[in-house]
Amino acid sequence: MDILRRNNVKVIGSPGRQVVVLAHGFGCDQNMWRLVAPALAGEFHVVLFDYVGSGGSDPSAWSDQRYMSLDGYARDVIEVCEALDLEDVAFVGHSVSSMIGVRAAAVAPERFSSLAMVGPSPCYIDDDTYCGGFSAEDIDELLESIESNYLGWSAAMAPVIMGSPDRPELGEELTHSFCAADPAMARVFARTTFLSDSRGDLKSVTVPTLVLECAQDAIAPREVGAHVHAAIPGSRLVTLDATGHCPQLSAPEATTSAIRTFLRELR
């Protein structure tokens, strides 16, 4: 199969420069980077793609078995890198893609030189020593809503996730992104996202890492950012003066600046 077509890969910027791969989160596609990618492309070689089951990817490549684990999505990332013969990759993952990037870098360390995590969460469920932002009951209810009425859940939750009530057009954009996904595939991705526990994987991270959080985020509260930062030795934690879970849309300039500064300082 043509991997570049399968994952709807787009490449912008100048060849020969630092490669930056931008990876979207659950319910989204590469369009979520539309305000960040062009700004980075002036300085970096930027690669965008859609996970199978999202955006303009090839739906015939979907497999429930493959994508019921974050490892399946990590394999998408690695195969895109292999298809483009990419090395020294700076992987920028939004939300669940942060943990997908951790797994991809562990499997193919020769491909990746740094990680930037935007709104990461290694585990969404609280336990006795960890605050993930949700109880087990909360996640059960969330998944039940997605199973029973995915479009209704999308319309209700997208504005909450975006967290920008003063800019309703952003919530509407996220709603449209969620609703554009195939509901059956989205249900699998949702369960993979919200039931995964990647806390144990953080210790495997050996490359320079940026943890980028928002001051207020209903999906990944600041306690989660602090946990990720503490678990990855030498990582850098940056808190944006922004609200919501999608700062690449709600605060694109600040998001771009943080990523650019991080990558420049690695040179």
N, C-alpha and C positions, 0 to 999 in steps of 0.2 A: 504494500500500500504506500502511496505517496504521502509521507508524513506531513509535508508542508501543506498539502491540500487538506489532509485529515484534520489538522489543527488550525487551519485558516491562518497560517503564519504570515505576518507582515514585517518587513524590515525597513527601517528609516535611519537616517543619519549617515555618517561617513565611515566606510570600511577602513580598517586599520586602527581605529580608536577603541578604547575600552568598550567591551560588549556589556550592555545592560539588558537583561531579560525581565520584562514586566509581566507578572502573573496575577490574574484576577481571582476573586473569591467566589463563594457560593452564590448562585443566582445571577451572576454577572457575566460579562465577557470583556474582551479587550477594549471596548469602547469606554469602559470606566476610566481608562488612562488618557482619554482624549485631550485633557487640559494639561497633562504632565509630559506625555511622550514627545510632543513637538519641541517643548522647551529643553528637554534632555538631548534631543537629537542634534542640537547645535554643537554639542560637545562630545557626545557618545554615539556608539553604534547600537541602536535600540531595536530589540526584537519583541514583537507582540504576538500573542497566539490565543486561541480559545481551547480550553479543555474539551475533550470529547464529551458531547452532551450539552455543550454551551455555545452560544453565539452562532458563528458561521461554520462550526466544525461539521464533519461528516457524520451524520447520525447512524449510518450503517456500521460504523466502527464501534458503536456502543456495546458494552458487555456488563451486565449486572455484576457478574462475578469479579471482573477486574476492578470496577469502580466502587465496590462496596468497601474498599480499603484505600487509605491515603496513598498506599504504595502504587496503586494503579495510576493515580494522577501524577505521582513522582515519575513514573515510567514515561508518561506523556512528555514531561519536561526533559528528561534525559534523551528521549528519542528525537525531540526537536533539536536539542544541542548536537546530537550525533549527525542529524540530517544536514545541519548547517556547518558542521565541523567546528563547533565553538569550543574554545578553551578560555581560561581566565575570565569566566563569566561572573558579573555582579548580578545576583538574582534578587529581584525586588518582588516580594510576595505580599499581597493584600489579604488580611484576615486568615482564613484557613490555608491559603497559599504559603503563608509564612512557615507552617509546619510541613507542608509539602516540600518546600525548598530545603528544609532540614533533612528530610529523608532522601531527597535527590542528591544532596551533597554528600551524604553518608555512603550512598551506593556508588556514586561516580565522582569521587573527590578531585580527580584530575581535571574535571570540567569547571569547577567553581572556585573563585578566589575570595568572594565576600557575599554576605547576606544582608539585606535590608528588609526588616519586617514592619509592615504597616498595620497597626491594630491587631497584633498577634494574640492568639489564645491557644495554649497547648491542651487545655481542658476546660470545658464550659461549665462543668458541674462542681459545686462546692463539696468539700469533705471536711474532716475535722481540723486539718492543718492548711487548707488551701481555699482561697476565695476565687471561684471561677465566674461568679456573677449570677448563677442559676442553681436552683435546687434540682434534684433528680426529677421531682414532680413537675417542675417548670418545663424541663426538656421533654418529658413524656407528653405534656399537654401541647407543646409546640409541634412535636412530630405528629401527634394525632390530628392537629389542625391542618398540617400540610398534607397528610394522607387523605383527609376527608374533604378538604376544600382548598386546594393549593392556590387557586386564583383569589379566593376570598382572603386567605392568609396573606398573600402577597400585597393586596391592596391595603390591608390593615397594618401590616408590620413594616413595609418599606419606609413610610415617613418616620416611624420610630427609630429604625436603624439609621436612617440618614441624619436624624437629629437636628434638622435645620428648619423649624417651623416658620421662620421668617422668610424662607425661600422655598415655598411649596413646590416650585418647579423641579427642585432636586429630588424631592420625595416622589414626584410623579415619574421622573426619569428612572429611578430605581424600581418603582412599581412596574413600569413598562419592561425593564430588563428582566425582572423576575417572571413576568407573565409571558415573555417571549420564549422561555425555556419549555421543553417538553415536560409535562408534569410528572410522568413516570420516571424519567431520568433525574429530574430535580428531587424527587422523593428519595432516591438512592443517595444522591449527593448530600442531601440534608442529613440523613442518618449517619453517613460517613463523617460529615463535618461535626455534628453536635454530640456524637457518641464516642468520638475518638479521644484517646488520652495519650498525648505525645510528650508528657512531662519527662519521661525517662529518656527521650531522644535528645533533649537539650544538651546533655552532657557530652554528646558526640560532636558538638559543633566546635571546630577548631579554627575556622576562618574569622576574620574581622566581621563583626556583626553590629548593625544598627537596629535598635528597638525604637520604633516611632509610634507614639501613642497620642491620643487627643486628651485634652483636659477633662472632657466629659464624654463618655462612650457607654451607651446602654448595653452593648454586646461584649466589649472587652474593657472592663473597668480598670482603673489605674493599679489596683492590687495585682492584676494579671501582668501588666507591663513590668511591675517591680519584680514579680516572680521570674519572668523570662530573663530580665536583666541580671538578676542574682544567679540564675542557673547557668548562664553562659559567661565564663570567665573573660574579662576584658571587653565585654560588650559595652556599647554606648547607648544610653537611654536619653531620648529627646522627647519632651512633652510639648506638643503644639498647642497654642492658644486657640483651640478650635473645639467644636462639639460634633458628636456623631461618630459613626463608624467608617465613613468614606471621605477622609480629608482630601483625597486626590480630586474630589469634586467640590467639596465645601470650602477647602482651603488649598487650592492647587499651587499657589505661589510658595506658601510656606512648606508644603510637602516637597515640591521640587527643590527648594533651597536646601532643605535638610538632607535630601538624598545626594544632591550635587556636592555639598560641603563634605559629607562623609566620604564620597568616592575620591574627591580631590585630595583629601588628606591621606589617602592610602597610596598615592603615587610616590 
